[in-house]
Amino acid sequence: MRAAIFADENRKWWTLGALSFALFMIMLDNTIVNVALPAIKSDLGIGTSELEWVVTAYALTFAVLLLTGGKLGDLYGRRLIFTIGLIVFTVSSLACGLSSSATELIAARAVQGVGSALMMPATLSIISATFAARERGMAIGIWAGVSAMALAIGPLLGGVITEHISWNWIFYVNVPIGILAVVASIVVVPESKDSSREQRLDLPGLLTSGIGLLALVYALIEAHSFGWTSARILSLFVIAAVALAAFVYVEMHQRLPMLDLALFRNGTFTGANIVAILVTLAMFGIFVFFPIYMQTFLGWSPIQAGAALLPWTILIVIFAPIAGKLSDRVGSRWLIAGGMTTVALCCLELSTVTVNSGFWQMLPGFMLGGLGMAFVMTPMSAAVMGAAPVDKAGVASGVLNTFRQVGVALGIAIMGAIITNREAAAARAGADPPHAFVHGLTFGMRVSAVICLGGALAAAALIRKYRYAEQAQPLAEAA
């Protein structure tokens, strides 16, 4: 089998290119839309609550279906599910651009999230199944670099398109990219799936996990609007707790579970996923509140604010493949611990900003953040995929991406609340709006630093050499 897989040694790199192309489109969409929200609101004449659902509809379906998307890839073929996701995403992007009402746009965005949830786990699991253990970290590093590049380019591209063309084109741009990615997927990406003889979809597990994640993520996103102690939010948390407890019970008693809970007995798998939640939670303040700080209080344009974060991205693009190659050689434990410590230093550096800070005062913090994130994201992903059997790569990738999305929701709920509450307290004490906002922001950065140090300790305590790293071999079969 191995000879057949690598008959064309270059095919795996073409596969990585095709996957990265699609990943770029997914991650670009995560940030490009935010810049266009004011234009969408004005053009469609919609209210603030409806505008929030343009973002929330995508976030909910994406987060809820990641685990399902990963499992479907393991069962029915990762390339197949990836290609279906691409088609769904591309068609729904066209529908978003053609939308003439809030209802149409929100529905299309929800379908976009479904497409992304099918694609995202497949990109990482196909890499795991295609690349041998000695090269997997470097391949994941390139994957992470492409992701970072798209996240940085999104606000810049969104600003240019919205300002000079129209908001519709932030969705139309996905259509030609999606068509090319579908063709590339069919031509160069090999098929792979779980090699077990007996397979079936765990419908009780799918249902309970879906309900639990939907209730949890929605509660976290909306907690700031309705209040943590409101009947709606408390009810959602109860539903989430009951559904997720039922999911664990179902999975423990299923002969063919959707998620093999034995994966969490592996400290490396568990530790890397804990880091995924913590680092995503900690970064929320930087990627959401610093652009607000730059535009509202420093008077920068959206394009200038997006450009200010480019050094961060450039360092990730440069160092993510290097971090991946190092993780192939020495493992992920100390790379992640060192990366999280560096990100903590980034947060501490950014906690010194004032109402009069400029780009050069923020640059050291942004550079520390980019360097640290390169040595967290790539080894973290490599650790998760290396700690799981290759035939479970899809569900392992789904777990990692689900944890990251829960981290985003926690960031919205926790970091958002911390920063805004400290801002409100400073305002009540007599501070003017700029000083009150900066007070909340800098306190939030100090909290983020503590969270990152907690992630560094978790990595050092739990992560070890990958259990399956040496025995995992590519399972992809040319098709």
C-alpha positions as CSV (number, residue, x, y, z in Angstrom):
1,M,0.0,0.0,0.0
2,R,2.8,2.4,1.0
3,A,4.4,2.0,-2.5
4,A,1.1,2.8,-4.2
5,I,0.6,5.8,-2.0
6,F,3.9,7.4,-2.7
7,A,4.3,6.3,-6.3
8,D,4.2,10.0,-7.1
9,E,6.2,11.6,-4.2
10,N,5.0,15.0,-5.2
11,R,1.3,14.2,-4.9
12,K,1.3,14.7,-1.1
13,W,2.5,18.2,-1.6
14,W,-0.1,18.9,-4.2
15,T,-2.6,17.5,-1.8
16,L,-1.4,19.9,0.9
17,G,-1.6,22.8,-1.6
18,A,-5.3,21.9,-2.4
19,L,-6.2,21.6,1.3
20,S,-4.4,24.9,2.1
21,F,-6.3,26.6,-0.8
22,A,-9.6,25.5,0.7
23,L,-8.5,26.3,4.3
24,F,-7.5,29.8,3.1
25,M,-11.1,30.4,1.9
26,I,-12.6,29.2,5.2
27,M,-10.4,31.3,7.4
28,L,-10.7,34.3,5.2
29,D,-14.4,34.2,5.6
30,N,-14.0,34.2,9.4
31,T,-12.7,37.7,9.4
32,I,-13.6,39.3,6.1
33,V,-17.3,39.5,7.0
34,N,-16.8,41.5,10.2
35,V,-15.4,44.5,8.3
36,A,-18.5,44.6,6.0
37,L,-21.1,44.5,8.8
38,P,-21.8,48.2,8.8
39,A,-22.3,48.2,5.0
40,I,-24.6,45.2,5.2
41,K,-26.6,46.9,7.9
42,S,-27.0,50.0,5.8
43,D,-27.7,48.3,2.5
44,L,-30.3,45.8,3.8
45,G,-31.8,48.1,6.4
46,I,-31.5,45.6,9.2
47,G,-31.3,46.1,13.0
48,T,-28.4,45.4,15.3
49,S,-29.8,42.1,16.6
50,E,-30.3,40.8,13.1
51,L,-26.8,41.9,12.2
52,E,-25.4,39.9,15.1
53,W,-27.1,36.8,13.7
54,V,-25.2,37.2,10.4
55,V,-22.1,36.3,12.5
56,T,-23.8,34.0,15.1
57,A,-25.6,31.8,12.6
58,Y,-22.3,30.8,11.0
59,A,-20.6,30.4,14.3
60,L,-23.3,28.1,15.7
61,T,-23.5,25.7,12.8
62,F,-19.7,25.6,12.5
63,A,-19.1,24.9,16.1
64,V,-21.9,22.4,16.6
65,L,-21.1,20.2,13.5
66,L,-17.3,20.1,13.6
67,L,-17.3,16.8,15.6
68,T,-19.9,15.4,13.3
69,G,-18.0,16.5,10.2
70,G,-14.8,14.8,11.4
71,K,-16.7,11.5,12.1
72,L,-18.4,11.5,8.8
73,G,-15.0,11.8,7.1
74,D,-13.7,8.8,9.0
75,L,-16.7,6.8,8.1
76,Y,-17.5,7.7,4.5
77,G,-14.2,9.1,3.2
78,R,-12.4,12.3,4.1
79,R,-12.0,13.5,0.5
80,L,-15.7,12.9,-0.1
81,I,-16.9,14.8,2.9
82,F,-14.3,17.6,2.2
83,T,-15.5,17.9,-1.4
84,I,-19.2,18.0,-0.3
85,G,-18.3,20.7,2.3
86,L,-16.6,22.7,-0.4
87,I,-19.6,22.5,-2.7
88,V,-22.0,23.5,0.2
89,F,-19.7,26.4,1.2
90,T,-19.3,27.7,-2.4
91,V,-23.0,27.5,-3.2
92,S,-24.0,29.2,0.1
93,S,-21.4,31.9,-0.5
94,L,-23.1,32.7,-3.8
95,A,-26.5,32.7,-1.9
96,C,-25.0,35.1,0.7
97,G,-23.9,37.5,-2.1
98,L,-27.4,37.4,-3.7
99,S,-29.2,37.9,-0.5
100,S,-31.7,40.8,-0.4
101,S,-32.9,40.5,3.1
102,A,-31.7,39.7,6.6
103,T,-33.5,36.3,6.6
104,E,-31.9,35.2,3.4
105,L,-28.4,36.3,4.5
106,I,-28.7,34.7,7.9
107,A,-30.0,31.4,6.4
108,A,-27.2,31.3,3.8
109,R,-24.6,32.1,6.5
110,A,-25.9,29.1,8.6
111,V,-25.4,26.9,5.6
112,Q,-21.9,28.3,5.1
113,G,-21.2,27.1,8.6
114,V,-22.3,23.6,7.7
115,G,-19.9,23.6,4.7
116,S,-17.0,24.8,6.9
117,A,-17.7,22.2,9.5
118,L,-17.5,19.4,6.9
119,M,-14.3,20.8,5.5
120,M,-12.3,21.9,8.5
121,P,-11.7,18.6,10.2
122,A,-11.1,16.9,6.9
123,T,-8.1,19.2,6.0
124,L,-6.2,18.2,9.1
125,S,-7.2,14.5,9.0
126,I,-6.2,14.2,5.3
127,I,-2.8,15.7,6.1
128,S,-2.4,13.2,9.0
129,A,-3.4,10.3,6.7
130,T,-1.2,11.4,3.7
131,F,2.0,12.4,5.4
132,A,4.3,10.1,7.3
133,A,5.0,10.9,11.0
134,R,8.5,12.4,10.2
135,E,6.9,15.0,7.9
136,R,3.5,15.5,9.4
137,G,4.6,18.4,11.7
138,M,6.0,20.4,8.9
139,A,2.9,19.9,6.8
140,I,0.7,21.0,9.7
141,G,3.0,24.0,10.1
142,I,2.3,25.1,6.5
143,W,-1.4,24.5,7.1
144,A,-1.2,26.7,10.2
145,G,0.7,29.4,8.3
146,V,-1.9,29.5,5.6
147,S,-4.6,29.8,8.2
148,A,-2.8,32.8,9.9
149,M,-2.3,34.5,6.6
150,A,-6.0,34.3,5.7
151,L,-7.0,35.6,9.1
152,A,-4.7,38.6,8.6
153,I,-5.6,39.3,5.0
154,G,-9.4,39.1,5.7
155,P,-9.8,42.6,7.4
156,L,-7.6,44.2,4.7
157,L,-9.4,42.6,1.8
158,G,-12.8,43.1,3.4
159,G,-12.1,46.8,3.8
160,V,-10.9,47.2,0.2
161,I,-13.8,45.3,-1.3
162,T,-16.4,47.0,0.8
163,E,-15.0,50.4,0.2
164,H,-14.4,50.2,-3.5
165,I,-16.9,47.5,-4.8
166,S,-19.7,46.3,-2.5
167,W,-20.2,44.0,0.5
168,N,-21.7,41.3,-1.8
169,W,-18.3,40.7,-3.3
170,I,-16.8,39.5,0.0
171,F,-19.0,36.4,-0.6
172,Y,-18.7,36.3,-4.4
173,V,-14.9,36.0,-4.1
174,N,-15.4,32.6,-2.6
175,V,-17.1,31.2,-5.7
176,P,-14.1,31.0,-8.1
177,I,-11.9,29.9,-5.2
178,G,-14.4,27.2,-4.3
179,I,-14.7,25.9,-7.8
180,L,-10.9,25.6,-8.2
181,A,-10.7,23.9,-4.9
182,V,-13.3,21.3,-5.8
183,V,-11.5,20.5,-9.0
184,A,-8.2,20.3,-7.1
185,S,-9.7,18.0,-4.5
186,I,-11.1,15.6,-7.1
187,V,-7.8,15.5,-9.1
188,V,-5.0,15.5,-6.5
189,V,-6.4,14.7,-3.0
190,P,-6.3,10.9,-2.2
191,E,-9.2,9.3,-0.4
192,S,-8.8,7.9,3.1
193,K,-11.2,6.7,5.9
194,D,-11.5,4.4,8.9
195,S,-10.2,1.0,7.9
196,S,-12.4,-0.9,10.5
197,R,-14.7,-3.5,8.9
198,E,-17.8,-2.7,10.9
199,Q,-18.9,1.0,10.7
200,R,-22.1,2.9,11.4
201,L,-23.1,6.4,12.3
202,D,-23.8,6.9,16.0
203,L,-27.1,8.8,15.8
204,P,-27.7,9.1,19.6
205,G,-24.2,10.5,20.0
206,L,-24.6,12.8,17.1
207,L,-27.9,14.1,18.5
208,T,-26.8,14.6,22.1
209,S,-23.5,16.2,21.2
210,G,-25.3,18.5,18.7
211,I,-27.9,19.7,21.3
212,G,-25.3,20.1,24.0
213,L,-22.8,22.1,21.9
214,L,-25.6,24.2,20.4
215,A,-26.9,25.1,23.8
216,L,-23.5,25.7,25.3
217,V,-22.1,27.9,22.4
218,Y,-25.3,29.9,22.1
219,A,-25.4,30.5,25.8
220,L,-21.8,31.7,25.9
221,I,-22.3,34.0,22.9
222,E,-25.5,35.6,24.2
223,A,-24.6,35.8,27.9
224,H,-23.4,39.4,27.5
225,S,-26.8,40.4,26.0
226,F,-29.2,38.7,28.4
227,G,-27.1,38.4,31.5
228,W,-25.4,35.4,33.1
229,T,-28.3,34.9,35.6
230,S,-31.2,35.4,33.2
231,A,-33.7,32.6,32.8
232,R,-32.8,32.1,29.2
233,I,-29.0,31.7,29.7
234,L,-29.4,29.5,32.8
235,S,-31.9,27.3,31.0
236,L,-29.4,26.9,28.1
237,F,-26.6,26.0,30.4
238,V,-28.8,23.3,32.1
239,I,-29.8,21.9,28.6
240,A,-26.1,21.9,27.7
241,A,-25.1,20.1,30.9
242,V,-27.8,17.5,30.5
243,A,-27.2,16.9,26.8
244,L,-23.4,16.6,27.2
245,A,-23.7,14.3,30.2
246,A,-26.1,12.2,28.1
247,F,-23.5,12.2,25.3
248,V,-20.8,10.9,27.6
249,Y,-23.1,8.2,28.9
250,V,-24.1,7.2,25.4
251,E,-20.5,7.1,24.2
252,M,-19.4,5.0,27.1
253,H,-22.1,2.4,26.3
254,Q,-22.0,2.4,22.5
255,R,-20.2,-0.5,20.8
256,L,-19.3,1.9,17.9
257,P,-19.3,5.4,19.5
258,M,-19.1,8.6,17.6
259,L,-16.2,9.7,19.8
260,D,-13.9,7.1,21.5
261,L,-13.6,8.6,24.9
262,A,-10.5,6.5,25.5
263,L,-8.7,9.2,23.5
264,F,-8.9,11.4,26.5
265,R,-7.0,8.9,28.6
266,N,-4.0,10.0,26.5
267,G,-2.5,12.9,28.4
268,T,-1.0,14.3,25.1
269,F,-4.4,14.4,23.4
270,T,-6.1,15.9,26.5
271,G,-3.4,18.4,27.2
272,A,-3.2,19.7,23.6
273,N,-7.0,20.2,23.6
274,I,-6.9,22.1,26.9
275,V,-4.2,24.3,25.4
276,A,-6.5,24.9,22.4
277,I,-9.3,26.2,24.5
278,L,-7.0,28.4,26.7
279,V,-5.0,30.0,23.9
280,T,-8.1,30.8,21.9
281,L,-9.8,32.2,25.0
282,A,-6.7,34.3,25.8
283,M,-6.3,35.7,22.3
284,F,-9.9,37.0,22.1
285,G,-9.1,40.3,23.7
286,I,-6.3,41.0,21.2
287,F,-8.1,40.2,18.0
288,V,-11.4,41.8,19.0
289,F,-10.7,44.7,21.4
290,F,-7.4,45.9,20.0
291,P,-8.9,46.7,16.5
292,I,-11.7,48.6,18.4
293,Y,-9.0,50.4,20.4
294,M,-7.0,51.3,17.3
295,Q,-10.0,52.6,15.3
296,T,-12.1,54.2,18.0
297,F,-9.5,55.8,20.3
298,L,-6.4,56.1,18.0
299,G,-8.4,57.2,15.0
300,W,-7.1,54.5,12.6
301,S,-9.0,53.3,9.6
302,P,-10.1,49.6,9.4
303,I,-7.3,49.0,6.8
304,Q,-4.7,50.6,9.1
305,A,-5.9,48.5,12.1
306,G,-5.7,45.3,10.0
307,A,-2.2,46.2,8.7
308,A,-0.9,46.7,12.2
309,L,-1.4,43.0,12.9
310,L,0.6,42.0,9.8
311,P,3.9,41.5,11.7
312,W,2.1,39.0,13.9
313,T,0.9,37.1,10.9
314,I,4.3,37.3,9.0
315,L,6.0,35.7,12.0
316,I,3.5,32.9,12.2
317,V,3.8,32.2,8.4
318,I,7.7,32.1,8.8
319,F,7.9,30.1,12.0
320,A,4.9,27.7,11.9
321,P,6.6,25.3,9.5
322,I,9.8,25.5,11.5
323,A,7.9,24.7,14.7
324,G,6.2,21.8,12.9
325,K,9.6,20.4,11.8
326,L,10.9,20.7,15.3
327,S,7.9,18.9,16.7
328,D,8.6,16.0,14.3
329,R,12.0,15.7,15.9
330,V,11.6,16.6,19.6
331,G,7.9,16.4,20.2
332,S,5.4,19.1,21.1
333,R,5.6,19.3,24.9
334,W,8.3,22.0,25.5
335,L,7.6,23.8,22.2
336,I,4.0,24.4,23.3
337,A,5.0,25.3,26.9
338,G,7.6,27.8,25.5
339,G,5.1,29.2,23.0
340,M,2.4,29.7,25.6
341,T,5.0,31.5,27.8
342,T,5.9,33.7,24.9
343,V,2.3,34.6,24.3
344,A,1.9,35.4,28.0
345,L,4.8,37.9,27.6
346,C,3.0,39.3,24.5
347,C,-0.1,39.9,26.7
348,L,2.0,41.5,29.4
349,E,3.7,43.8,26.9
350,L,0.3,44.8,25.4
351,S,-1.1,45.5,28.9
352,T,1.2,48.6,29.0
353,V,-0.7,50.5,26.2
354,T,-2.1,53.9,27.0
355,V,-4.6,56.2,25.3
356,N,-1.6,57.8,23.4
357,S,0.2,54.6,22.3
358,G,1.2,54.2,18.7
359,F,2.1,51.3,16.4
360,W,5.7,51.2,17.6
361,Q,4.7,50.8,21.2
362,M,2.5,47.8,20.2
363,L,4.9,46.2,17.8
364,P,7.0,44.3,20.3
365,G,3.8,42.7,21.8
366,F,2.5,41.8,18.3
367,M,5.9,40.2,17.4
368,L,6.0,38.2,20.6
369,G,2.4,37.1,19.9
370,G,3.2,35.9,16.4
371,L,6.3,34.1,17.4
372,G,4.6,32.4,20.4
373,M,1.5,31.4,18.4
374,A,3.7,29.8,15.8
375,F,5.1,27.5,18.5
376,V,1.7,26.8,20.0
377,M,-0.7,26.2,17.1
378,T,1.5,23.9,14.9
379,P,2.9,21.6,17.7
380,M,-0.6,21.6,19.3
381,S,-2.2,20.3,16.2
382,A,0.6,17.8,15.6
383,A,0.3,16.6,19.2
384,V,-3.5,15.9,18.8
385,M,-3.1,14.1,15.5
386,G,0.0,12.2,16.6
387,A,-1.7,11.0,19.8
388,A,-4.7,9.5,17.9
389,P,-4.7,6.5,15.6
390,V,-4.7,7.5,12.0
391,D,-8.1,5.8,11.3
392,K,-9.6,8.2,14.0
393,A,-7.9,11.2,12.5
394,G,-11.2,12.8,11.4
395,V,-12.8,12.7,14.8
396,A,-9.6,13.8,16.5
397,S,-9.4,16.8,14.2
398,G,-13.1,17.5,14.9
399,V,-12.5,17.4,18.7
400,L,-9.5,19.9,18.3
401,N,-11.5,22.3,16.2
402,T,-14.6,22.0,18.5
403,F,-12.4,22.9,21.5
404,R,-11.0,25.9,19.6
405,Q,-14.5,27.1,18.8
406,V,-15.6,26.6,22.4
407,G,-12.6,28.7,23.3
408,V,-13.9,31.5,20.9
409,A,-17.3,31.4,22.6
410,L,-15.6,31.5,26.1
411,G,-13.6,34.5,24.9
412,I,-16.8,36.3,23.9
413,A,-18.4,35.5,27.2
414,I,-15.5,35.7,29.7
415,M,-12.9,38.0,28.2
416,G,-15.6,40.3,26.8
417,A,-17.3,40.5,30.2
418,I,-14.0,41.1,32.1
419,I,-12.9,43.9,29.8
420,T,-16.3,45.6,29.6
421,N,-17.0,45.3,33.3
422,R,-13.6,46.9,34.2
423,E,-14.3,49.6,31.6
424,A,-17.7,50.3,33.2
425,A,-16.1,50.4,36.7
426,A,-13.5,52.9,35.5
427,A,-16.2,55.1,33.9
428,R,-18.2,55.1,37.2
429,A,-15.1,56.2,39.0
430,G,-14.9,59.2,36.7
431,A,-12.6,58.2,33.9
432,D,-13.4,59.5,30.4
433,P,-14.3,56.9,27.7
434,P,-10.7,56.5,26.2
435,H,-9.1,56.0,29.7
436,A,-12.0,53.7,30.8
437,F,-11.7,51.5,27.7
438,V,-7.9,51.3,28.0
439,H,-8.2,50.4,31.7
440,G,-10.5,47.5,30.8
441,L,-8.3,46.4,27.9
442,T,-5.0,46.4,29.9
443,F,-6.6,44.5,32.8
444,G,-7.9,41.9,30.2
445,M,-4.4,41.5,28.8
446,R,-3.1,40.7,32.3
447,V,-5.8,38.1,32.7
448,S,-4.9,36.7,29.3
449,A,-1.3,36.4,30.4
450,V,-2.3,34.3,33.4
451,I,-4.4,32.1,31.2
452,C,-1.5,31.5,28.9
453,L,0.8,30.6,31.8
454,G,-1.8,28.1,32.9
455,G,-1.7,26.7,29.3
456,A,2.1,26.4,29.5
457,L,1.8,24.5,32.8
458,A,-0.9,22.2,31.3
459,A,1.4,21.4,28.3
460,A,4.4,20.7,30.5
461,A,2.4,18.4,32.8
462,L,0.3,16.5,30.4
463,I,1.9,16.3,26.9
464,R,4.4,13.6,26.2
465,K,5.8,12.0,23.1
466,Y,3.0,10.9,20.7
467,R,1.6,7.5,21.4
468,Y,1.0,6.7,17.8
469,A,3.7,8.9,16.1
470,E,6.0,6.0,15.2
471,Q,3.3,3.5,14.1
472,A,1.0,5.9,12.2
473,Q,1.4,5.5,8.5
474,P,-0.5,7.2,5.7
475,L,-3.7,5.3,4.9
476,A,-4.7,7.4,1.9
477,E,-5.4,5.5,-1.3
478,A,-5.1,7.2,-4.7
479,A,-8.5,7.5,-6.2
